[in-house]
């Protein structure tokens, strides 16, 4: 059994109540088509579970097969610096086919970010290190592909189709 290392902390991007009874962590890649499918599944599960679910996203860019994944992950972190991580996260998954640098800057403008600051942050070694730290935590946690999920700190190895994952998550709420 693989455990999540490190545990969810204030350094993570979290949607939902911090003290929710169920924590779902995804290691994902913005250029991965399977992660794009999972994005829609997670959105519906979040709606179904409401306040009972805390969702965490960690970057796991598979740069060797997805050449734009690393820069897309860094772009999400640059948006986080302006309080819009989740808006950029959503936009990247909704526009997976266009993740080149020029598109990332257009997305920042579309989301109302300070584009000059976004570009400066995008080139920051600190944000690249944040993405690399997410990736390394995934490796330590036993991630071997994307998307990979952890439920309340344990690797989830079942099907991540909506019905199966929702059933597993709801089984933890009593």
N, C-alpha and C positions, 0 to 999 in steps of 0.2 A: 504494500500500500504506500502510495506517495502522499506526503503531506505538503501543504503550502508553506514555502519558506521564502521570505519571512511572512509572518501573519499580516493581515490587513492592518494598516496604520494610517496616521494622518497624512502620510506622504502619498497615499493612493487617491485615485479619482473615484468617488463614491456617489451613487444615486440611491436614494431611499434612506430610511432612518438608520442611524449608526447602530442603534440597539435592536434592529430587526432580528427576529428569531432565525431567519435563514439568510446566509451570506453566499452569494454566487459570484465567483471570481472567474473572469475570462482572460486568458492569454490570447491575444488576437493580432492580426496583421491586416492593415487596411487594404492591401492589394489582393488578399486571399479571397477567392470566390466563395469558398465554404464559410468564411467569416462573414461575408456579405449576406449569405442565407441565414446564418446564426444571428446576425444583427436584427433581422425582422422577427425571428423566433423570440429573442430576448425581449424585444419591445412588447410583444403580445403577452409574454409571461409576466413582465413587470406590471402591465395593466391588470392581469388576472389576480396577481398576488398583492398588489397595492403596498400597504405599510408593513406587510409581513416579510418583504424582501429588500435586502441591501445588495446592490449590484456594483461590482468593482471591475474596472477594465485596466489591464496591464498590457503594455506593448511587447510584442514578440515578432518583430519584423524578420521575415525569412528573406534576407537581402539577396541571397544567391539565386533564388528563383523569382523573386519579386523586386526588380530593380528600384522601384519608387517607394517601397514599404518603409525604409528607414527615414527618408525625408518626410513622408506623410506622418509618421509617428512623431518626429521632431516638430512638425507643424502643429500637431495637436497639443504638444507641450508648450509651444510658443503661444498658442491661443489660451492655454491655461493661465499663462502669466497675465492675461487681460481678463480673466474670469470667464472664459468661454470655451473651456475644454470640451464640454458635452455638445455644444453647438457645432464645434469643428469635428468632433468624433462622428456625429450624425451626418454631417455634410460629406465627410470623406467616404463613409460607407454608401451614401446615396449617389456618389459620383466616382465610384471605384475605377472607372475606365480612364479617368483623367486625373492622374496624380503627379504630373510633372511639376517642376518648380514654379513655372509661370501660372499654372492652374491653382497651386496652393496659395500664391499671393492674391490671385483673384478671389479665392474663397475667403481669405482674411478680409478683404475689402467688402465683400458681400455680407459678411457677418458683422460689419461695423467696427472692426478692429483698427487700431492705429497701425497702418501698414508699415510705416517707417520703423516703429518699435518691433512689429512682428518680424520684419526682415532682420533686424539687429539680433533679436532673440533667437530666430531661426538658425543663425550662425554661431550661437553661443555654445562653447564646449560644455557648459553645465547642463544644457538640455540634451545634448548628445549623450552625456554621461547618465542622465536620468533614464533615457531609453535603454541604454546598455545595461543599467542596473536592473530594469524590469526584465530584460532578456535573460540576464544571468540568474535572477531569482526563478525564472521559468525553468532554466536548465537544472538548477538545484532542486526544484519541485517535481521534476520528472516530465516536463513538457517535451513531447516528441513530435509535435505538429500543431497546426492551428485549424480551428479553434480548439483550445483545451480548457476544460472547466474544473473548478474546485467548488465543492459544496461544503460549507461549514469547515473549511480547512483540509478536506480530503479530496483527492483526485476523483472525479466522476468519470467512470469508464462506460457508462451506459449510453444509449442512443440520445442524441441531443435534438431529436425531432420534438416538436412542441408538446405533443401529448405525453411522451415518455419523461421528458425533463420536468414538465409541470407536475406530473404525478409524483415524481421523486421529491421535488421541492415541497409540495403540499403535504407529503407524508411526514415532514419534519415539524409541522405546525400542529399543535394539539390544543 
